[in-house]
């Protein structure tokens, strides 16, 4: 967990120092960051011609605590 906090998974959106500050003050929603990363990885897999179900299975290997349907909902949820 601590190693993950030292890395900025949103580096293309916010600078590392801002991410560190927000994290240190408890202002980063870890679940939302995880979902963002999952959607980004899914999009990358799909763009490299991996089928949707295979892409979701690969993501399940990385996030074994999530069910297939949970990942499917994450990657297909409408953007607010």
N, C-alpha and C positions, 0 to 999 in steps of 0.2 A: 504494500500500500504506500509506504513512504517513498519508494523508488518511483512509483507512478506519479506521486505529487511533485517530484522533482523534475519530471518531464512535462512539457507543455503540449498536450495533444491538440490544442487549438492554435498552434503557432502561426497558421495561415490567417487567423482571425484577430488574435491579440498578441502583443509582445510577451516574452517570457516573464519579465518583471511584473507586469500587470496580472498575469495568470497566478504567479506566486503570491502576490499581495491578496488577490481575491480568494485564493485557496486558504491562505493563512487566517483569513477572517471568516471562513466558513460560508463564503458567498458563491461558491461553485457547486452546482447540483451535479454530483458525480454520475447519477443515473442518466441525466440528459447528455453529459459528455460521452458516456459509454454508448448511448443510442446514436449520437452523432458519428462516432467512430465506426459503429456497425454499419450505418447507412453509407458512409464513405467507402468502406471496404467492399460492401455489396455492389456499389456502383462500379468500382474498379474491376471486380470479378466479372460483372456482366459485360463491361466494355471489352474484356478480353475473351468474349464468346463462351463464358461458362454459363450453363443453364441456371435458371433461377433456383431450382431445387438443389442442385449441386452447390451453388454459392451459399445457400442457407445451411447446408450440411457442413461446409467448410467453416462457416462462422460458428456453428454449434461445437465443432472441435475446439475452437478457440475460447468459446464461452459455454462450457458443458453444463453449467447450471441453468441455462435458458432452454426452454422447449422450442421445437421447430416452429410451432404456431406463434410463439412469442417473438421470435426473430422475424418471422414473416410480417407480423403486425408492425414491428419497429420499422422495417424497410419500406413498407407500403403505406404507413400512416401519412395522411395529408399534412403538408407543412402549414403551420399556423401563421 
